[in-house]
Amino acid sequence: MLNSQKGSERASIPSVRFTQSNPANESQFENDAGANVHISSTGAEPPQQLARFVYASANVNKQTLRPKPALFFPERFLDRLETSVCSRDEASDERVWHLGSTVRTDKTFYGRVDFATSAAMDAGLTCEAAPMENFNEHAVLLGWADGEDSKEQWKLKAVQLCNRCPPMATQPTAPKAA
C-alpha cells in the first residue's frame, strides 16, 4: 500500500532480513515465550508485533470485521512483491494510529489488523525492516510467488495469515467534552 505513493521513498537505512531459516549470518535463540527468534549479524531482532492498515473496506468482512485475503496481497515495489506493514514493537498505540491515518492521505483509513510476525512466518512469508522517511516502523512481508499462477498462491498464504488475525480494530474516538 505505502509503496506506490509518490514521495514515499525509503530512508537510506539498511534493511535487515528476518526469516525462519538460519543462514550463517544469523544466530538462533529461544525467547521467554519459547518461540525461536533469529538475530541478524547486525544485532537487530525482527519485529514481533505487526499491523496492516486497512484502506479499502472491501478487504474486511462487514459483519465480523475479520480480514479478507486481499488485505495482505502484495504490491510490486522496485523488483519485488511485498506487503507493507507497521512494526508495533516500539511504537505507542497512538503512534500506530497516527501512522495509519497519515501515511496514505489519498485513501480513507478504516482501521488496522494487528498480528504476530509468527503468523506471517507460519504462512511461509518473511519480514524485513524497510524504514521510510517519517515512518521508521515500516516493514514488509516478503516471500510472495511471482509468476503466471501466483495469485492463487498469494491467496493460500493470505488465507493462512487471515486465520491467525483478530478482527480489524477501528481508531478510538476522543471523548466528547461535557
C-alpha positions as CSV (number, residue, x, y, z in Angstrom):
1,M,0.0,0.0,0.0
2,L,2.6,2.5,1.0
3,N,4.9,1.6,-1.7
4,S,3.1,3.0,-4.7
5,Q,2.7,6.5,-3.3
6,K,4.8,9.3,-4.8
7,G,7.3,10.8,-2.4
8,S,7.3,7.7,-0.2
9,E,10.9,6.8,-0.9
10,R,12.6,4.7,1.7
11,A,15.1,6.2,4.0
12,S,18.7,5.2,3.4
13,I,18.7,2.9,6.4
14,P,19.9,-0.6,5.5
15,S,17.2,-3.2,5.6
16,V,17.6,-6.3,7.8
17,R,16.0,-9.5,6.6
18,F,14.5,-11.9,9.1
19,T,13.4,-15.4,8.2
20,Q,12.6,-18.7,9.8
21,S,15.7,-20.2,8.2
22,N,19.0,-19.9,10.0
23,P,21.6,-18.6,7.5
24,A,25.2,-18.5,8.6
25,N,25.0,-14.8,9.4
26,E,22.2,-15.3,11.9
27,S,22.1,-16.7,15.4
28,Q,19.0,-18.5,16.6
29,F,17.8,-18.5,20.2
30,E,14.6,-19.1,22.1
31,N,12.8,-16.2,23.7
32,D,11.0,-16.2,27.0
33,A,7.8,-17.4,25.3
34,G,9.7,-20.4,23.9
35,A,9.5,-19.2,20.3
36,N,12.5,-19.4,18.0
37,V,13.9,-16.0,17.2
38,H,16.7,-15.2,14.8
39,I,19.1,-12.3,15.2
40,S,20.9,-11.0,12.2
41,S,24.6,-10.2,12.3
42,T,23.6,-6.5,12.8
43,G,22.1,-7.4,16.2
44,A,18.6,-6.4,15.2
45,E,15.7,-8.6,16.3
46,P,12.7,-8.9,13.9
47,P,9.6,-7.1,14.8
48,Q,7.3,-9.4,16.8
49,Q,4.0,-7.5,16.5
50,L,2.8,-6.0,13.2
51,A,-0.2,-4.0,12.0
52,R,-1.6,-3.9,8.5
53,F,-3.5,-0.7,7.8
54,V,-6.9,-1.1,6.1
55,Y,-7.6,1.5,3.3
56,A,-10.3,-0.5,1.4
57,S,-13.5,-1.5,3.3
58,A,-13.8,-4.4,0.8
59,N,-10.8,-6.0,2.5
60,V,-12.7,-6.8,5.7
61,N,-15.9,-8.7,6.3
62,K,-18.6,-6.1,7.1
63,Q,-20.3,-8.2,9.9
64,T,-17.3,-9.7,11.6
65,L,-14.6,-7.2,10.7
66,R,-12.3,-10.2,10.0
67,P,-9.7,-9.5,7.3
68,K,-10.1,-10.9,3.8
69,P,-7.1,-12.4,2.0
70,A,-6.8,-9.5,-0.4
71,L,-5.8,-7.2,2.5
72,F,-2.5,-9.0,2.5
73,F,-1.9,-9.3,-1.2
74,P,1.5,-7.9,-2.2
75,E,2.3,-4.9,-4.4
76,R,5.3,-4.6,-6.7
77,F,7.9,-2.2,-5.3
78,L,11.1,-1.9,-7.5
79,D,11.9,-5.5,-8.4
80,R,9.9,-7.5,-5.8
81,L,6.5,-8.2,-4.4
82,E,5.9,-7.1,-0.9
83,T,3.1,-6.2,1.6
84,S,3.6,-3.1,3.7
85,V,3.1,-3.4,7.4
86,C,3.9,-1.4,10.5
87,S,6.0,-2.7,13.4
88,R,4.2,-2.2,16.7
89,D,7.1,-3.4,18.9
90,E,8.4,0.0,19.9
91,A,5.6,2.3,18.7
92,S,2.9,3.5,21.0
93,D,-0.7,2.7,20.2
94,E,-1.2,6.4,19.4
95,R,1.8,6.4,17.0
96,V,0.4,3.4,15.1
97,W,-3.0,5.1,14.8
98,H,-1.3,8.3,13.7
99,L,0.7,6.5,11.0
100,G,-2.4,4.7,9.7
101,S,-4.2,7.9,9.3
102,T,-1.3,9.9,7.7
103,V,0.8,7.7,5.5
104,R,-1.8,7.4,2.8
105,T,-3.7,10.7,2.8
106,D,-5.0,9.8,-0.7
107,K,-7.1,7.0,0.8
108,T,-9.7,6.6,3.6
109,F,-8.3,4.9,6.7
110,Y,-10.7,2.4,8.1
111,G,-8.6,0.7,10.8
112,R,-5.9,-1.8,11.3
113,V,-5.4,-5.6,11.7
114,D,-2.8,-6.5,14.3
115,F,-1.0,-9.8,14.2
116,A,2.2,-11.5,15.3
117,T,5.1,-11.9,12.9
118,S,5.0,-15.6,13.6
119,A,1.6,-15.8,11.8
120,A,3.3,-14.5,8.7
121,M,6.2,-16.8,9.1
122,D,3.9,-19.8,9.5
123,A,2.3,-18.8,6.2
124,G,5.7,-19.0,4.5
125,L,6.5,-15.3,4.5
126,T,9.4,-13.3,5.8
127,C,9.5,-9.9,7.4
128,E,12.1,-7.2,6.5
129,A,12.5,-3.8,8.1
130,A,12.0,-1.1,5.4
131,P,12.1,2.2,7.2
132,M,10.8,5.2,5.2
133,E,11.1,8.9,5.9
134,N,8.9,9.8,8.9
135,F,7.9,6.1,9.2
136,N,10.8,4.2,10.7
137,E,8.3,1.5,11.8
138,H,7.7,0.4,8.2
139,A,8.4,-3.2,7.4
140,V,7.4,-5.5,4.5
141,L,6.3,-9.1,4.2
142,L,8.2,-11.0,1.5
143,G,8.0,-14.5,0.0
144,W,5.2,-14.0,-2.5
145,A,5.3,-16.0,-5.7
146,D,5.8,-14.0,-8.8
147,G,4.6,-15.8,-11.9
148,E,1.6,-16.9,-14.0
149,D,-0.3,-18.8,-11.2
150,S,0.9,-16.6,-8.4
151,K,-2.4,-15.1,-7.4
152,E,-3.7,-18.5,-6.3
153,Q,-0.5,-19.0,-4.2
154,W,-1.0,-15.5,-2.7
155,K,-4.5,-16.4,-1.7
156,L,-3.3,-19.6,0.0
157,K,-0.7,-17.7,2.1
158,A,-3.1,-14.8,2.8
159,V,-5.9,-17.2,3.9
160,Q,-3.5,-18.8,6.3
161,L,-2.5,-15.4,7.7
162,C,-6.1,-14.2,8.0
163,N,-7.0,-17.3,10.0
164,R,-4.4,-16.1,12.6
165,C,-5.6,-12.5,12.7
166,P,-8.2,-10.8,15.0
167,P,-10.9,-8.6,13.6
168,M,-10.0,-5.2,12.4
169,A,-9.6,-2.6,15.1
170,T,-11.1,0.9,14.5
171,Q,-9.5,4.1,15.6
172,P,-10.8,5.1,19.0
173,T,-12.6,8.4,19.0
174,A,-11.8,11.1,21.6
175,P,-14.4,11.5,24.3
176,K,-16.7,14.5,23.8
177,A,-16.3,17.4,26.1
178,A,-19.1,17.9,28.6
